[in-house]
Amino acid sequence: MCSRDDLARATPDELAELAEAAIGALARRADPAAFEHLLRLVRVTGECVGVAARTMAGQTSWAGVADIAGTSRQAAWERWRTH
């Protein structure tokens, strides 16, 4: 298991690999609690994508967010701006 300090020092690639492994492990379990955790992670991930998009747009631009997301600047702004 990783500590919070280990996670804080990890690269984005390392964090993504760990998250994908954990999500895959939850998905392969025939356990209602695992399914509930996956549903919660879908919600949390969606919220975090918005936070990341707004943070990135604040540091660069909405055009940069749109390039990574594969959409238009306007579509990215409409989807992830704060209301």
Backbone torsions as a table, in degrees:
resi	resn	phi	psi	omega
1	MET	NA	151.6	179.5
2	CYS	-99.7	146.3	174.6
3	SER	-88.4	166.9	176.2
4	ARG	-62.2	-34.3	176.9
5	ASP	-64.9	-40.2	176.8
6	ASP	-61.0	-42.7	180.0
7	LEU	-65.2	-38.3	-179.7
8	ALA	-64.6	-29.1	-178.9
9	ARG	-90.6	-11.4	-175.8
10	ALA	-71.5	151.1	175.7
11	THR	-77.0	162.5	175.0
12	PRO	-56.8	-39.8	178.5
13	ASP	-62.7	-42.7	178.8
14	GLU	-64.6	-42.2	178.8
15	LEU	-63.7	-42.9	179.9
16	ALA	-63.8	-41.4	178.8
17	GLU	-62.2	-43.7	179.0
18	LEU	-64.5	-44.0	179.9
19	ALA	-63.0	-44.2	179.2
20	GLU	-62.3	-40.0	178.9
21	ALA	-65.1	-42.8	-179.7
22	ALA	-65.8	-43.3	179.6
23	ILE	-64.6	-42.2	177.4
24	GLY	-62.2	-40.5	178.8
25	ALA	-64.2	-40.6	176.8
26	LEU	-63.6	-41.0	-176.9
27	ALA	-65.1	-31.0	-177.5
28	ARG	-83.3	-2.6	-179.5
29	ARG	-92.1	135.9	175.9
30	ALA	-90.1	63.3	-173.3
31	ASP	-134.4	122.8	179.3
32	PRO	-56.5	-34.9	179.4
33	ALA	-65.3	-38.5	178.4
34	ALA	-63.4	-42.0	178.1
35	PHE	-63.1	-42.1	177.5
36	GLU	-61.1	-41.1	178.0
37	HIS	-63.6	-40.8	178.1
38	LEU	-61.7	-42.6	178.4
39	LEU	-62.0	-41.4	177.4
40	ARG	-64.4	-40.0	179.9
41	LEU	-65.2	-33.6	175.6
42	VAL	-60.5	-46.0	179.8
43	ARG	-64.1	-48.3	-178.6
44	VAL	-62.1	-41.7	179.5
45	THR	-62.2	-43.9	178.2
46	GLY	-59.8	-43.8	178.3
47	GLU	-63.7	-41.5	-178.3
48	CYS	-69.3	-33.3	175.8
49	VAL	-61.9	-41.6	177.1
50	GLY	-62.6	-44.7	177.7
51	VAL	-60.1	-45.7	-179.4
52	ALA	-63.3	-41.2	179.8
53	ALA	-63.6	-45.6	179.5
54	ARG	-66.1	-38.2	178.2
55	THR	-63.9	-47.2	179.9
56	MET	-63.8	-41.9	179.7
57	ALA	-62.7	-36.0	178.1
58	GLY	-68.1	-30.0	179.9
59	GLN	-88.1	-31.0	-178.5
60	THR	-122.5	-92.2	179.1
61	SER	-167.8	165.4	173.9
62	TRP	-67.0	-27.9	176.3
63	ALA	-63.2	-39.2	177.1
64	GLY	-64.1	-41.5	176.5
65	VAL	-61.7	-45.9	-178.4
66	ALA	-61.9	-40.3	179.0
67	ASP	-58.8	-46.2	-179.1
68	ILE	-68.2	-39.3	-177.7
69	ALA	-78.3	-12.4	-179.4
70	GLY	71.9	38.4	-178.3
71	THR	-139.5	-177.0	177.3
72	SER	-83.4	160.0	177.5
73	ARG	-59.1	-44.0	-179.5
74	GLN	-62.0	-43.4	179.9
75	ALA	-64.5	-40.8	178.5
76	ALA	-64.0	-45.4	-179.7
77	TRP	-61.1	-45.7	-178.7
78	GLU	-64.4	-36.1	-177.1
79	ARG	-75.4	-40.8	-168.7
80	TRP	-115.4	-1.8	178.0
81	ARG	-66.5	160.8	174.1
82	THR	-79.4	146.0	-176.8
83	HIS	-96.5	NA	NA
